[in-house]
């Protein structure tokens, strides 16, 4: 699994998902990024029944045992086969 991804072409995202004007303005502050790293706060499209919504999220998995966000966000992926059997 990869530990990085790219984010670009915000105009295409706005057009494709028909975001509301407030969310369009929030998305426009992001510039193309060809090296998004774990722990980065990035826009995510949440699919709703009638309308898609934009939410800003931090990339990473936060285990239940983690006492702070910083210690938990080191984990960025997991195998689905053992996800519920292992403590992460």
Secondary structure, 3 states (H helix, E strand, C coil): CCCEEEECCHHHHHHHHCCCHHHHHHHCCCCCEEEEECCCEEEEEECCCCCCEEEEEECCECCCCCCCHHHHCCECCCCHHHCCCCCC
